[in-house]
Amino acid sequence: MIERGVRFINVYHEGWDAHSNVEGNVRNNCQATDQACAALIKDLKQRGLLDSTLVVWGGEFGRTPMVEASVSLGRSLGRDHHPQAFTMWLARGGIKGGATLGAPDDMGFHIVENEVRVADLHATILHLLGIDYERLTFRTAGLDFRLTGVEPCQVVKAILA
């Protein structure tokens, strides 16, 4: 698809929702995805497309830093949803290699250093795809709506190559 000029491709893998058995869940999902992800990156590199292709790896949010257990819900050794601190991995396609931003508190619960808001991440990804997120605006109900939301946001320049 990339060789034919497709600008944006999503590859999804469901099943990372580890409310129980985090260790087994992660092990099984890594076995199901690691080889395919490595093959994609190797294939892009072999074709000379890796440097110009933005690769994003992430989820909908993070996991709480403590164990989740609920007999009534049948959950044990799991972790609940956690939107305050999570990891996204970006490579190539205009990203500075080795750049790291953000750090959580000692419990991994809240961001205490160099927070990157979701809207800023979205603005950065759109920028790297050559799309001006501010031009994708429509006015309704007195607000200027964008793909990045209605709050002000910015491209995260610290991770750009």
C-alpha positions as a Markdown table, in Angstrom:
| # | Residue | x | y | z |
|---|---|---|---|---|
| 1 | Met | 0.0 | 0.0 | 0.0 |
| 2 | Ile | 2.8 | 2.4 | 0.8 |
| 3 | Glu | 4.5 | 1.8 | -2.5 |
| 4 | Arg | 1.2 | 2.8 | -4.2 |
| 5 | Gly | 1.1 | 6.2 | -2.4 |
| 6 | Val | -1.3 | 5.4 | 0.4 |
| 7 | Arg | -0.6 | 8.1 | 3.0 |
| 8 | Phe | -2.1 | 6.6 | 6.1 |
| 9 | Ile | -2.4 | 2.9 | 7.2 |
| 10 | Asn | -3.8 | 1.6 | 10.5 |
| 11 | Val | -3.0 | -1.8 | 11.7 |
| 12 | Tyr | -5.0 | -2.9 | 14.8 |
| 13 | His | -4.6 | -5.8 | 17.2 |
| 14 | Glu | -7.3 | -6.2 | 19.8 |
| 15 | Gly | -7.0 | -8.1 | 23.0 |
| 16 | Trp | -4.6 | -5.9 | 25.0 |
| 17 | Asp | -7.4 | -5.1 | 27.6 |
| 18 | Ala | -5.7 | -7.0 | 30.5 |
| 19 | His | -8.1 | -6.7 | 33.4 |
| 20 | Ser | -6.9 | -10.1 | 34.4 |
| 21 | Asn | -3.7 | -12.1 | 34.0 |
| 22 | Val | -1.5 | -9.2 | 32.8 |
| 23 | Glu | 1.6 | -11.3 | 32.4 |
| 24 | Gly | -0.1 | -13.9 | 30.3 |
| 25 | Asn | -2.1 | -11.3 | 28.3 |
| 26 | Val | 1.0 | -9.4 | 27.4 |
| 27 | Arg | 3.0 | -12.5 | 26.6 |
| 28 | Asn | 0.3 | -13.9 | 24.3 |
| 29 | Asn | -0.2 | -10.5 | 22.5 |
| 30 | Cys | 3.5 | -10.0 | 22.0 |
| 31 | Gln | 3.8 | -13.5 | 20.5 |
| 32 | Ala | 0.9 | -12.6 | 18.1 |
| 33 | Thr | 2.4 | -9.2 | 17.1 |
| 34 | Asp | 6.2 | -9.0 | 17.5 |
| 35 | Gln | 7.1 | -11.0 | 14.4 |
| 36 | Ala | 4.6 | -9.1 | 12.2 |
| 37 | Cys | 5.8 | -5.7 | 13.5 |
| 38 | Ala | 9.4 | -6.6 | 13.0 |
| 39 | Ala | 8.6 | -7.8 | 9.5 |
| 40 | Leu | 6.8 | -4.5 | 8.7 |
| 41 | Ile | 9.8 | -2.4 | 9.8 |
| 42 | Lys | 12.3 | -4.7 | 8.0 |
| 43 | Asp | 10.1 | -4.6 | 4.8 |
| 44 | Leu | 9.9 | -0.7 | 4.9 |
| 45 | Lys | 13.7 | -0.5 | 5.4 |
| 46 | Gln | 14.4 | -3.0 | 2.6 |
| 47 | Arg | 12.3 | -0.9 | 0.2 |
| 48 | Gly | 13.9 | 2.4 | 1.3 |
| 49 | Leu | 10.6 | 3.6 | 2.8 |
| 50 | Leu | 11.4 | 3.5 | 6.5 |
| 51 | Asp | 12.9 | 7.0 | 6.9 |
| 52 | Ser | 9.9 | 8.6 | 5.3 |
| 53 | Thr | 7.3 | 6.4 | 7.0 |
| 54 | Leu | 5.9 | 7.4 | 10.5 |
| 55 | Val | 5.5 | 4.4 | 12.7 |
| 56 | Val | 3.3 | 4.9 | 15.7 |
| 57 | Trp | 2.7 | 2.2 | 18.4 |
| 58 | Gly | 0.4 | 2.8 | 21.2 |
| 59 | Gly | -2.9 | 2.1 | 22.8 |
| 60 | Glu | -6.0 | 3.9 | 23.9 |
| 61 | Phe | -4.5 | 4.6 | 27.3 |
| 62 | Gly | -2.2 | 3.2 | 30.0 |
| 63 | Arg | -2.8 | 0.8 | 32.9 |
| 64 | Thr | -3.1 | 1.6 | 36.6 |
| 65 | Pro | 0.1 | 0.9 | 38.5 |
| 66 | Met | -1.6 | -1.3 | 41.0 |
| 67 | Val | -3.2 | -4.8 | 40.7 |
| 68 | Glu | -6.9 | -5.0 | 39.8 |
| 69 | Ala | -8.9 | -7.8 | 41.4 |
| 70 | Ser | -12.6 | -8.3 | 41.6 |
| 71 | Val | -14.2 | -11.6 | 42.5 |
| 72 | Ser | -17.6 | -10.4 | 41.3 |
| 73 | Leu | -16.2 | -9.4 | 37.8 |
| 74 | Gly | -13.9 | -12.5 | 37.7 |
| 75 | Arg | -10.8 | -10.4 | 37.6 |
| 76 | Ser | -7.4 | -11.2 | 39.2 |
| 77 | Leu | -3.8 | -10.1 | 38.6 |
| 78 | Gly | -5.0 | -7.4 | 36.2 |
| 79 | Arg | -4.8 | -3.7 | 35.8 |
| 80 | Asp | -7.5 | -1.2 | 35.2 |
| 81 | His | -7.7 | 1.6 | 32.6 |
| 82 | His | -5.5 | 4.6 | 33.3 |
| 83 | Pro | -5.7 | 7.7 | 31.2 |
| 84 | Gln | -3.4 | 9.9 | 33.2 |
| 85 | Ala | -0.1 | 8.2 | 32.3 |
| 86 | Phe | 0.6 | 6.1 | 29.2 |
| 87 | Thr | 3.2 | 5.4 | 26.6 |
| 88 | Met | 3.2 | 6.1 | 22.8 |
| 89 | Trp | 6.1 | 5.0 | 20.7 |
| 90 | Leu | 6.9 | 6.9 | 17.4 |
| 91 | Ala | 9.7 | 6.3 | 15.0 |
| 92 | Arg | 11.1 | 7.6 | 11.7 |
| 93 | Gly | 9.0 | 9.7 | 9.4 |
| 94 | Gly | 10.4 | 13.0 | 10.9 |
| 95 | Ile | 10.8 | 11.8 | 14.5 |
| 96 | Lys | 14.2 | 12.4 | 16.3 |
| 97 | Gly | 15.7 | 9.0 | 17.2 |
| 98 | Gly | 16.1 | 8.4 | 20.9 |
| 99 | Ala | 13.9 | 11.3 | 22.1 |
| 100 | Thr | 12.0 | 10.7 | 25.3 |
| 101 | Leu | 9.4 | 13.1 | 26.7 |
| 102 | Gly | 7.4 | 12.8 | 29.9 |
| 103 | Ala | 7.9 | 11.1 | 33.2 |
| 104 | Pro | 5.4 | 9.8 | 35.7 |
| 105 | Asp | 5.4 | 10.1 | 39.5 |
| 106 | Asp | 6.9 | 7.3 | 41.6 |
| 107 | Met | 3.6 | 5.4 | 41.4 |
| 108 | Gly | 3.3 | 5.7 | 37.6 |
| 109 | Phe | 0.0 | 7.5 | 38.2 |
| 110 | His | 0.4 | 11.1 | 37.0 |
| 111 | Ile | 2.8 | 12.9 | 34.7 |
| 112 | Val | 5.2 | 15.1 | 36.6 |
| 113 | Glu | 7.7 | 16.0 | 33.9 |
| 114 | Asn | 7.4 | 17.1 | 30.3 |
| 115 | Glu | 3.8 | 16.1 | 29.8 |
| 116 | Val | 2.6 | 15.6 | 26.2 |
| 117 | Arg | -1.1 | 16.1 | 26.0 |
| 118 | Val | -3.1 | 13.8 | 23.6 |
| 119 | Ala | -4.2 | 16.8 | 21.5 |
| 120 | Asp | -0.5 | 17.8 | 21.1 |
| 121 | Leu | 0.4 | 14.3 | 20.1 |
| 122 | His | -2.4 | 14.4 | 17.5 |
| 123 | Ala | -1.3 | 17.8 | 16.2 |
| 124 | Thr | 2.3 | 16.4 | 15.9 |
| 125 | Ile | 1.2 | 13.3 | 14.0 |
| 126 | Leu | -0.9 | 15.4 | 11.6 |
| 127 | His | 2.0 | 17.7 | 11.1 |
| 128 | Leu | 4.3 | 14.8 | 10.2 |
| 129 | Leu | 1.7 | 13.6 | 7.7 |
| 130 | Gly | 1.8 | 17.0 | 6.1 |
| 131 | Ile | -1.6 | 18.1 | 7.4 |
| 132 | Asp | -2.1 | 21.5 | 9.0 |
| 133 | Tyr | -4.4 | 20.6 | 12.0 |
| 134 | Glu | -5.5 | 24.2 | 12.3 |
| 135 | Arg | -6.9 | 24.3 | 8.8 |
| 136 | Leu | -9.1 | 21.3 | 9.5 |
| 137 | Thr | -11.5 | 23.5 | 11.4 |
| 138 | Phe | -15.3 | 23.9 | 11.3 |
| 139 | Arg | -17.4 | 26.3 | 13.3 |
| 140 | Thr | -20.4 | 25.0 | 15.1 |
| 141 | Ala | -22.2 | 26.0 | 18.3 |
| 142 | Gly | -19.8 | 28.9 | 18.7 |
| 143 | Leu | -16.7 | 26.7 | 18.8 |
| 144 | Asp | -14.0 | 26.0 | 16.3 |
| 145 | Phe | -13.8 | 22.2 | 16.1 |
| 146 | Arg | -10.6 | 20.4 | 14.9 |
| 147 | Leu | -9.4 | 16.9 | 14.8 |
| 148 | Thr | -7.3 | 17.9 | 17.8 |
| 149 | Gly | -10.3 | 19.2 | 19.8 |
| 150 | Val | -11.4 | 22.7 | 20.8 |
| 151 | Glu | -8.6 | 23.5 | 23.3 |
| 152 | Pro | -5.4 | 25.1 | 22.0 |
| 153 | Cys | -2.7 | 22.6 | 21.1 |
| 154 | Gln | 0.7 | 22.6 | 19.5 |
| 155 | Val | 3.1 | 20.4 | 17.6 |
| 156 | Val | 5.6 | 18.8 | 19.9 |
| 157 | Lys | 8.8 | 20.2 | 18.4 |
| 158 | Ala | 11.2 | 18.5 | 20.9 |
| 159 | Ile | 10.6 | 15.1 | 19.2 |
| 160 | Leu | 10.9 | 16.3 | 15.6 |
| 161 | Ala | 14.1 | 15.4 | 13.6 |
